[in-house]
Structure formats: structure tokens, C-alpha cells
């Protein structure tokens, strides 16, 4: 058998159902093999960054190891920004690229470069197949490393001649691995004792809670302890229901803001990690002096990385939270349960007040033209089916998304990690392919969408039932906000304009969509928005709705 057959057999043995790719000449061995493997779909994208982002979101939405294939050095370079997002998200991806015939390596052939070195900083492992004899073991290790905690992408370079070499070494897997580890018993007791001793605990829920199916245990633990639950500022999942009475929203991106959010809590339970992704430097620490910190993570690599812990547990999040919950429930007395219920009541009252204040503020701007992002998202949310999945790259409209939608389960929402924009519009492809029976809606800003706008072509090519909603404020609004913060923090002159942050000439997203085979529509009237979204949902197939919204006030 040839190396390319071993490669494809390895994908099949590991349960791979699709490859996200952008084809090139060095990928001909893979492309030519697809006809012999009809159970493996090839998802064609028009840019390597789209292939990697779509694969990353597919991995998160399906729970499977995703495979992406890009084209030699320039193609791999095109995908590196998306690969950074996949690394920060902890997405198990086997990323491959064709490589020139190794017999020409001293001749400096066209497009050849050290692909292993290019990919290494953004992957858990990077390697090149040097012979067909090692292809089977190389692929076995790639899938294993991608799924070792903490999960993440790996890279394999595939020279053309190696793919065509003969070998007798057939595809193999790592076998059945039971990797969900249980936390140490004494650690569980220590964590439970600290929670029982706390007068006002808080919980910070990372993405691993959702990924490892621990959300239900987290809800029960939050109620049992009367804990406030926060999300990370950037998150790919919604690990805790955003409309739950104990939900306190997302933490900020500066140590000072995080510290203020947590200042009234004497214990903080961090789930996952590492924490935190900050943007601006503050001289203070995110945690105030005297607070006791407990962390549960699935890998020692993220444990106690940035904070001294009163207790640290390494273990599967679902198993660990269930164990800590059982220990708390077994030891809690009536006085503790009454105090926890009182904290739950106070959190519910504070949540109700916040919602009422937000509703009043939105009502004051209801008739604004252009419509506010909040009005737009309220209209969209009002016509969403109950089983909708939202892919969110709304950036500055993120709080409006959280207020308008009810994400009850971790599979209802997909955000983004790493901070690089453009992931959402491509990621929506992966989410939809992983969930063909659920409606999927993307909410993206106009600036973000333009990074990987060619994603629309793939949606049309596959005729995906996918709605792209573009909130067009015709500016990089987040950069204007950050410019204000920069000027304030560094005592810079504040009365200047915002340089290069307006999207002029105005982009016509409906026309861009039509040019790639997607039905497009622009909506300026907020009263017409709900109807436009409903019609798109009923019609099926891909649709783009450009919504003209207000920019920075």
C-alpha cells in the first residue's frame, strides 16, 4: 500500500467524517485518494484560514477530532491566525499540509519551506512524514497528542513522494483510552471544606466545563453553595446558563475590573484555566488579598499557573465537580443551607434589577435610527426557534447578545477565543456541519466578517441552512473604544479623531453575498427585521441579512 492510503486509512480508523481544506498541487495525493473513501467528505474553502477556523469550531461542536488540510508554505501561513485561535480554544485538530518532494529539498523548489518550524509555535506537536513506513505511527501519535489534556492542534507535513511510497505498515490507533481522571480524595475534601467555610463564594467557569459535560454539576454546585457564577471575558462556550439567577456575566479584560467584580467574595473557585486573558496592564492583581482560591483543571499544566491556591485538583471537570458537590451536600448543615439559600435569593434579586435597568435603557433608545445593536438583537431573538445555535462574533454587542438570548445548554452558543477576529463567520460552517439538524445563526460585526467573507461561498457550495447576520456599524467600533481607553491610561491627547477605524467606502454585504451564491438582504428598518429573519429561516439554504446599526456614540 502507499503512504497516502495509510494516511486515509488512519483518518477512517479514527472516525474522521470530513476534511476542511483548500486544495493545492502538493495536496494532489490526498485529493486523488478521496474517491476511494466516500465516507469522508472534503469541505472546500476558498482560504486556508477558513478551513482551520471551520475545523476548530467543528471539533468543539461535534466533540470529534477535526482534520484540516492546507497548501504548503503560503497556505500554512494563511492559516496561522486561525491556528492561534484553535490553540487558545483547545480544539483537537490534526492540521496537515502538502510538502514538496523531499528529493528536491537541496534545490530550493517553489513554495518549499520548513513547515514544521512554521507550525510549531501554535501547535502541541509538529512533525513531517519522512517515509511511508512511519506514516501509521505518525498519524496515531498525532490523534493521541491532539486529545491529551489540554487538547489542541497538531501539525503534520506530507511530502508528495512520501505519500506515494510503498509500505507494509497499515493504519493503527492508540486503542481505547479512558482518560477522564478522578481527582484525589483528599483534594476533594479540602475543596469542599473551603466552600463550606466561605461566607460568599464565587465561581469562574471556563470552557472546559462545557466541553467536559460538567454544566449540570456546576448548576447544582452553584445552588448548593449560593455562589455567584462568572464567565471568562473571552469564551467559546456558555458553560453556565446566562439567564440563571446565579449568573453574573463575563469578567472584564483588566485586572482592576476583575478585582472589582470579585472583591466581595472570600473564596473563588476557578474551573478550567489558565486565567485570565487581560488586555491592559493594571498594577493590581485580579484577586484581592486574603481571598482563598480553589482551582479544578484537567491538566497540571494549567494548575496554579498564575495564582497561589488554597486547594488545586487535577481531574476531569465533570467527575471532579460531582465529587465536590457530593462532599458539600454530605457535610452541609441546616445553617449552611439557609445561608446558601439567602445568597441565592440575593443573586436572583440583583439579576432581576440588572435586567429591568437594561430593559429601561433599551426602551429609551427603541426608536433610534440607525437602530441600536440591542434593538436589532432583541428583534432577532424574538423569532428564533427553541433549538437554535448561535455563533457569536458580535464583539462590542456581546452584552446585548447575552441579554437578548437564553442559552440554556452549552451547545447553544459558540463564541471565540484568542481575540483574533474573523473566526465566527468561518466557524459557523463547522458548527452547522456538526449539527445538520439544528438551525444555526451567525451574529458578526461587519469588520470581523470581512476577514473571512469567502466563507459564504462554502455555505452556498454545500447549500447549508445557515443564516449570517451582519451588524453593520460601518466602523471598527471596538478599536474606537480601545483608543479611548489607551488615551485615558497613557494620558494621551483625547480630542483627536479615530484614525483608520471607519469602513468607508461602505461595504455592500448583500451584494457580496449574491456574488458568492448566497441570498442577501439589507435591513434598515427595525420593524422589518424580525420578518426578514423569519422568512430566511423558513426558506432554508444560506442567507445573509445585513443590519444597519448605530456606531460608537
Number of C-alpha atoms within 10 A of each C-alpha: 13 19 30 24 26 26 23 20 19 23 26 16 13 19 14 18 17 20 20 26 29 23 23 15 13 21 24 13 20 19 15 10 14 15 11 10 13 10 13 17 14 19 22 21 24 17 20 28 28 33 30 38 31 33 37 34 31 29 22 27 24 16 14 18 26 30 29 26 31 29 25 27 22 14 20 23 18 17 24 18 20 28 28 22 22 30 23 19 25 25 28 32 30 28 28 24 26 29 27 24 16 17 9 11 11 7 9 10 12 10 13 18 16 12 24 18 11 16 26 14 13 22 21 20 19 22 18 21 20 16 18 27 19 17 29 24 18 20 25 20 17 25 23 18 20 24 20 14 20 22 22 25 32 29 27 24 24 31 25 21 21 25 26 16 15 17 18 12 16 19 22 19 17 13 9 6 7 6 12 15 15 17 22 15 12 11 18 25 16 19 24 24 16 20 26 22 13 18 17 19 27 26 26 25 25 26 24 24 25 23 21 16 18 21 25 18 19 24 18 14 21 21 17 19 28 26 29 25 27 23 23 23 17 22 21 25 29 25 32 29 20 22 18 16 19 28 21 22 21 21 20 20 18 20 22 19 15 21 17 14 18 23 15 14 19 20 25 26 23 21 24 24 24 17 18 17 16 15 12 13 12 13 8 12 14 22 22 17 9 8 18 20 23 26 25 27 27 28 18 15 13 18 23 21 12 11 15 13 17 16 20 23 27 21 22 24 29 23 17 26 24 18 19 23 21 14 18 22 15 10 12 17 11 9 9 18 17 13 15 23 17 13 21 21 15 16 21 18 14 15 19 13 12 14 14 12 12 14 13 12 12 17 13 9 13 15 12 13 13 16 21 23 25 25 22 26 24 20 19 23 18 13 15 19 13 11 13 16 24 23 29 26 27 25 20 16 20 17 14 19 23 16 19 18 19 16 23 16 18 23 22 21 24 24 21 24 22 18 15 14 23 25 32 32 32 31 31 30 30 27 31 25 24 21 16 12 10 18 20 27 28 25 27 27 30 27 23 21 26 16 18 21 20 19 28 28 20 21 28 20 16 14 15 20 24 27 26 27 27 26 27 26 23 21 20 22 23 15 16 19 13 13 17 15 15 14 14 12 12 8 9 13 9 12 8 8 9 14 9 11 15 17 14 9 7 11 14 13 22 19 16 17 25 17 13 18 18 24 20 23 19 19 17 15 14 24 13 11 22 19 14 16 24 15 11 21 21 9 11 14 17 26 30 26 24 24 26 23 25 19 19 13 4
